[in-house]
Amino acid sequence: MGGKIECYLDVVSPYSYYALLYLEKNREVLKSHDVDIEIIPVFLGGINVGSGNKPPWTLPAKAKYSTYDSERAKKYFGVPGIKTPSFFPILSLPPQRALTYIRAHHASLLIPAFLTLFSAMWIDGHDISKPDLLAQALSVHFSPNETKAILEGASQQQYKQELSAKTQEALDRGAFGCPWFWVTNAAGVGEPFFGSDRFHFMWEFLGLPWKAVELLPSGQAKAKI
């Protein structure tokens, strides 16, 4: 076995939140199979433009369906408190550039910071595209001086370019949304996967043991997720 999962995420996408939660839930099991996880901040707006995709809320049929799918996903991934904030969507460049800086200088805190920013926006309803609210969220993990350095770094050309480069990398790998995954198996073969509900296909591609969804006969207790 063995392999690698490269996961491209943006805080503006709740399904990116679900994907990160699920990967973290299974991190130790994946590690036991020698599968590494790499989390990569990207700019979803750039992916949409570059791929020609349109956000689901701009298409009436997708928007209508999303009201059902969102409730199902919140229940499945165990985050019932998620709600779409009144200011949605945001221009996610500021938080994504900040996360790009964190990835370069505080790699061990990238995932905790990502999860905190997701929670700040999607559960607490804070507009993390605004510097003061972004700083408030980051202060959970970083000192005042570190937070200041992160925000200053996020405005530097180096990290703007790095975020742009990773967004283009995702596009070059076929991305049209987030979460986007590039999964490489033990043979060195890579394939793309999209969305927070394709993990069973990833496990199959990686050659990992997994259990399929099973429908129970009448009278048996409902299985817990």
PADREN-627863 format. One record per atom (N, C-alpha, C, O): x negated, y negated, z negated; residue in three letters. Coordinates in steps of 0.05 Angstrom, whole numbers, plus 5000, padded with zeros to 4 digits. Each point is the difference from the previous one (the first is absolute). Layout:
<pts>
XYZAla...
</pts>
This chain:
<pts>
498350245000Met501749765000Met498249755000Met497850015010Met503349774979Gly498549755001Gly501149825021Gly501450085018Gly497849674980Gly500949805019Gly500249724987Gly499149964978Gly502249865037Lys500249734991Lys502649885009Lys500950045022Lys500349794960Ile502449855007Ile499449714998Ile499449904978Ile500749965044Glu499649715001Glu502849875002Glu501550055018Glu499149794962Cys502749904997Cys500049695002Cys498849864984Cys502650045037Tyr500249725005Tyr502649884989Tyr502250095007Tyr497549724975Leu502349904985Leu500249694999Leu498049875003Leu504450034994Asp500549724996Asp502149974978Asp502050145000Asp497649674982Val501849964977Val502849915009Val501950024985Val498349885040Val502749915010Val501850245006Val502449965005Val496450284996Ser501550245007Ser500750174976Ser498150104988Ser504449935005Pro500750174977Pro499250295005Pro499450154981Pro500749935044Tyr499350285006Tyr497050054996Tyr499150224995Tyr499349575008Ser497250024992Ser499750054970Ser498350154992Ser503449724992Tyr500150044971Tyr500650294994Tyr498650134984Tyr503449985029Tyr500850284995Tyr497750195008Tyr499450194985Tyr499349755037Ala497850175010Ala497750004980Ala498950214994Ala500449564996Leu497849984981Leu500750154974Leu498350144989Leu504149825001Leu500950154976Leu499850305004Leu499150144982Leu501749955041Tyr500050295005Tyr497250115003Tyr499450224990Tyr498849635023Leu497350095003Leu498650014972Leu498550184995Leu502049614989Glu498850004973Glu501150234983Glu498550124985Glu504049945018Lys501250234986Lys498650265007Lys499750184984Lys499449845041Asn498750255010Asn497049985003Asn498850185012Asn500049614978Arg497149955004Arg498450234989Arg498250105014Arg502349994962Glu498450214988Glu500350275015Glu498050155003Glu504449915006Val500450245015Val498549995026Val498750195008Val501449585005Leu498649965025Leu496950034995Leu498650125016Leu500549764962Lys497250024994Lys499150294996Lys497850075008Lys504050094980Ser499450294996Ser499650145026Ser498850215002Ser502449685020His499750125027His497949855016His499750045024His498749794962Asp497949855013Asp501049815022Asp498849955021Asp503649934974Val501149805017Val499749734987Val501049954978Val497649875036Asp499649734990Asp502249815010Asp501250055021Asp499349744963Ile502049805007Ile498549735002Ile498549934982Ile502049925039Glu499049735003Glu502349815005Glu501550045019Glu498849764964Ile502149815002Ile498949755013Ile498049894992Ile503450015029Ile499049785017Ile502249795003Ile502150065011Ile497449704979Pro501949785004Pro500049915029Pro497849975013Pro504649994999Val500249895027Val502349805000Val501449974980Val498849885042Phe502149805003Phe502250115018Phe499650025024Phe502750054964Leu502250125015Leu501049825022Leu500850105021Leu499349644974Gly500949815020Gly498350035025Gly501049995023Gly496450044974Gly498250035023Gly500450275014Gly499850025024Gly500850194961Ile500650265012Ile502649985016Ile500150115022Ile501949754967Asn502549985016Asn499649855026Asn500950085021Asn497649704977Val499549845025Val498350165019Val500650025024Val497350114966Gly498150155017Gly501350245013Gly499250085022Gly502750044965Ser501350255011Ser502649945014Ser501150175014Ser499949584983Gly502649935013Gly502450104983Gly502249995010Gly497350104966Asn502150094983Asn501549764987Asn498949784999Asn503550274992Lys501649794987Lys500850104972Lys500750234997Lys499249594983Pro500850084973Pro502950105000Pro501649895015Pro499050314968Pro502750125001Pro502249804994Pro502250035010Pro497249764973Trp502249824994Trp500849825023Trp502049864999Trp496350135022Thr500749845024Thr501850145019Thr501049885019Thr499450384977Leu501850165017Leu502450084984Leu499750154981Leu502749775027Pro502450054983Pro500450294993Pro500750064977Pro498950125042Ala500550294994Ala498050104979Ala500850144981Ala496649785022Lys498050084981Lys500549874972Lys499750134980Lys501149625020Ala500649864975Ala502250144985Ala499950034976Ala502250055038Lys502350134988Lys499150274988Lys500850074978Lys497750085038Tyr499150264990Tyr498149974976Tyr500150174982Tyr498349625018Ser498149974978Ser501249974973Ser498850084980Ser503749825019Thr501349984974Thr500550284987Thr499950034976Thr500650175041Tyr500350274990Tyr497350134994Tyr499650124979Tyr498649855041Asp497450134997Asp498449894976Asp498650154987Asp501749595008Ser498649884978Ser500950124973Ser498350064983Ser504349975013Glu501050124976Glu499050294996Glu499450084978Glu500550075044Arg499150274998Arg497150024993Arg499150164983Arg499349665029Ala497150004995Ala499449924971Ala498350124987Ala503149675003Lys499649924972Lys500450234981Lys498550034981Lys503650125024Lys500650234983Lys497950215002Lys499150114980Lys500249965045Tyr498150225004Tyr497349944988Tyr498750184988Tyr500349575015Phe497349944991Phe500049894971Phe497849934990Phe504550064997Gly500149944972Gly499549714993Gly498949944979Gly502049885039Val499749714994Val502749865005Val500349845018Val501750224965Pro502749895004Pro500149694997Pro501949885009Pro496050014978Gly500149714996Gly499349835024Gly500249754999Gly499050375023Ile499349855024Ile502449865011Ile502250115003Ile497449645004Lys502149845013Lys498749805019Lys497849914996Lys503650045026Thr498949815020Thr500249724989Thr502349914994Thr495549955003Pro500149734988Pro501349805020Pro500050045024Pro501049744965Ser501449805016Ser498149875020Ser501049905021Ser496450094974Phe498149875017Phe498850185021Phe498349925016Phe502650334985Phe499050205020Phe500949925028Phe502349915004Phe496050135016Pro497250104998Pro498049774994Pro500649775004Pro497150314986Ile497949814995Ile497950025022Ile499850205014Ile498649594989Leu497550025015Leu498050134982Leu499049874982Leu500350385023Ser498450154981Ser497049975003Ser498550144988Ser500749675028Leu497149955004Leu498549954973Leu498050124996Leu503049704987Pro498649944975Pro499550254983Pro497750054992Pro504450105001Pro499550244983Pro498350215015Pro498450144987Pro502049895039Gln498450205014Gln497149935002Gln498250174999Gln501249575004Arg497249915000Arg498850034973Arg497750074997Arg503949874982Ala499050044973Ala499350294995Ala498050074988Ala503750115021Leu499550294997Leu497650095016Leu498550184992Leu501149695031Thr497650065016Thr497549924985Thr498050145000Thr502049634986Tyr497849924983Tyr499650194977Tyr497750084994Tyr504550004994Ile499850194977Ile498850275010Ile498450124986Ile502449965037Arg498950255011Arg497049995003Arg498650204997Arg500449565010Ala497149975004Ala498549974974Ala497750084998Ala503549794982His498549934975His501050144975His498550024980His503950095020His501150144976His501550255010His502350044994His496250135020Ala501350235013Ala501650174981Ala502250115008Ala496949934968Ser501450174980Ser502649894992Ser501750144989Ser498849605015Leu502449874992Leu501949945024Leu502149884996Leu497150215028Leu501749955023Leu502850114997Leu502049865004Leu498250404989Ile502650124998Ile501649894977Ile502449945004Ile496550024972Pro501649874979Pro500949725008Pro502349924994Pro496049935020Ala500849735009Ala502250025021Ala501949844999Ala497950355019Phe502050045021Phe502750064986Phe502149885007Phe497950314975Leu502550074986Leu501249774984Leu502449975000Leu495949874988Thr501049774984Thr501249795019Thr502149894993Thr496750065030Leu501149815018Leu502750105012Leu501949855003Leu498250415003Phe502550125009Phe502249954979Phe502249915006Phe497250154969Ser501949984979Ser500849714995Ser502349944995Ser495749885007Ala500649714995Ala502049905021Ala501849844993Ala498050255031Met501849905021Met502650155000Met502249885000Met497750395000Trp502450165005Trp501650074976Trp502350075002Trp496549904974Ile501550054975Ile500549744985Ile502249954991Ile495649905005Asp500349754984Asp500949765017Asp500849804989Asp499250235037Gly501049785017Gly498349755002Gly501049785001Gly496350264998His498149785002His499049975028His499250205012His500749564998Asp499049955027Asp496949984999Asp498949794996Asp499950445008Ile497150024997Ile498549885024Ile497550025002Ile503949865017Ser498649855021Ser499249734990Ser498449865012Ser502750064964Lys499449744988Lys497650044981Lys500050194984Lys497949645018Pro497550044985Pro500450044970Pro498750174988Pro503149674999Asp500350024972Asp501250274991Asp499250114980Asp502849985036Leu501250264993Leu498250235007Leu500150214987Leu498449765034Leu498050215007Leu497950024978Leu499350224992Leu499849554998Ala498049994978Ala501150134975Ala498750154986Ala503949795008Gln501350114976Gln500050305002Gln499550144980Gln501249975043Ala500150295003Ala497250134998Ala499750204987Ala498349675025Leu497350114999Leu498849994972Leu498250164994Leu502849654990Ser498849974973Ser500550244982Ser498850024979Ser503050165030Val500450254985Val497450164999Val499550154981Val499049835041His497650175002His497349845000His497950124996His502349625008Phe497549855003Phe500049764981Phe502149894992Phe495550035000Ser499649774983Ser500649755016Ser500250015024Ser500249764962Pro500649755014Pro497849945021Pro500649915022Pro496950134971Asn497849945019Asn500150195024Asn499549925023Asn501150344971Glu500250195022Glu502349945018Glu499850025025Glu502549914963Thr502349935016Thr499549765018Thr500750005023Thr498049804966Lys499249765016Lys498250085023Lys500449905022Lys497750274973Ala498250095021Ala501450165021Ala499449975024Ala502650184969Ile501650165019Ile501649815018Ile500050045025Ile501349764963Leu501649825016Leu498249835019Leu500749955023Leu497049974966Glu498249845017Glu498850185023Glu499849915022Glu499650344971Gly499050185019Gly502050075022Gly499350035024Gly503249984969Ala502150065019Ala500349795022Ala501050065021Ala498049704973Ser500249785020Ser497449985016Ser499949835018Ser498250344977Gln497449995015Gln500350155026Gln501450205002Gln497249715018Gln500250115026Gln499350305001Gln501150165015Gln496949924968Gln499250285000Gln502350194994Gln500250215013Gln501449724968Tyr502250184992Tyr502449975017Tyr501650195004Tyr498849585008Lys502049965021Lys499450195023Lys501850135011Lys495749874997Gln499150165023Gln500250304993Gln500750165017Gln498649914958Glu500250284992Glu502950105001Glu500550225010Glu501349624980Leu502850085002Leu500950035029Leu501450195007Leu497849625009Ser500750015029Ser498850255013Ser501350125016Ser496349944977Ala498650245011Ala501450264993Ala500450175016Ala500549854958Lys501350244991Lys502850025013Lys501050225005Lys500349554998Thr502650005014Thr499750095029Thr501650165010Thr496349755003Gln499450095027Gln499350295001Gln500750155018Gln497849954962Glu499350284998Glu502650174999Glu500250205014Glu501749714970Ala502550154998Ala501550005027Ala501050205009Ala499049565005Leu501249985026Leu498650195020Leu501350135016Leu496149884983Asp498550175018Asp500650294995Asp499750175018Asp501249894958Arg500850284993Arg503050055004Arg501150204991Arg500249615023Gly502750045008Gly502149884982Gly502450055004Gly496849794976Ala501949904980Ala502149825012Ala499549845018Ala503050194972Phe502249825007Phe501649924975Phe502149885003Phe496850194974Gly501349934975Gly498350094976Gly497850095004Gly503349884972Cys498750094975Cys502150144983Cys502349935000Cys496850274985Pro497350114998Pro499150155025Pro501650165011Pro495949814996Trp498950155023Trp497750164989Trp498449904984Trp501450355025Phe497950184991Phe498350105023Phe501150065021Phe496349964975Trp498450165018Trp498850224983Trp498549954981Trp502250305026Val499250234985Val498050175016Val500550075023Val497349994964Thr497950165012Thr499850274985Thr499750004976Thr500550225039Asn499950264987Asn497150104997Asn498149875008Asn501650374982Ala497450114994Ala498450055026Ala497550014999Ala503850015023Ala498750045026Ala499149745012Ala498850005022Ala501849784965Gly499349745011Gly501949885020Gly499449805013Gly502950334989Val502149905019Val501849814985Val500950054978Val499749725035Gly501749804987Gly502649965015Gly500150025025Gly502049934960Glu502649945012Glu501449784984Glu499549974976Glu502449885037Pro501549794986Pro502550114988Pro501250195010Pro499749684968Phe502550064987Phe501249734991Phe498649824992Phe504150175010Phe501349754993Phe502250054979Phe501550195002Phe498749624979Gly502250014981Gly499550144974Gly497950144997Gly503949834984Ser499750124974Ser501450274997Ser500350104978Ser500550015044Asp501550264999Asp498850215019Asp501450185010Asp496049794995Arg498650195018Arg497750154987Arg498350115013Arg501849894960Phe497850134986Phe499850305005Phe497950115001Phe504450025002His499950295005His498750065027His498650205003His501749625016Phe498550045026Phe497049964996Phe498450135012Phe500949684970Met497149964994Met498950254987Met497850095007Met503650014973Trp499050244986Trp499650235020Trp498050154998Trp503949885020Glu499750215020Glu497649965017Glu498550185006Glu501149575003Phe497749935017Phe497450054986Phe498050095012Phe502049854962Leu497550044984Leu499650294991Leu497950074989Leu504150105016Gly499750284993Gly500450054970Gly498950194989Gly502749644998Leu500450024971Leu502450174994Leu501950015016Leu498150144962Pro502450154992Pro502149804989Pro499449824985Pro503150225025Trp502249824991Trp502650155002Trp500250205014Trp501849704972Lys502750124999Lys501949835017Lys500049754997Lys501550385019Ala502149865016Ala502449934982Ala500450124979Ala501249695030Val502549944987Val501850245002Val500250125022Val501049964956Glu501650245000Glu502949944991Glu500449874979Glu501550215037Leu502849974993Leu500850234982Leu499750235007Leu501549714970Leu500750204981Leu502950105004Leu501749845008Leu498850414986Pro502750115002Pro501949864979Pro499149894981Pro503450125024Ser502049894982Ser499850134973Ser499750244997Ser500449594982Gly499950104973Gly497349974987Gly499850024975Gly498149945041Gln497349974988Gln499649704993Gln501249825012Gln497250144967Ala499549734990Ala498649845022Ala498450105016Ala502349644985Lys498849825019Lys497049974993Lys499249954978Lys499150085043Ala497249974996Ala499249714995Ala501249815011Ala496950144971Lys499049744995Lys497749935019Lys498350175005Lys501649585004Ile497849925017Ile497549974985Ile497949935011Ile
</pts>
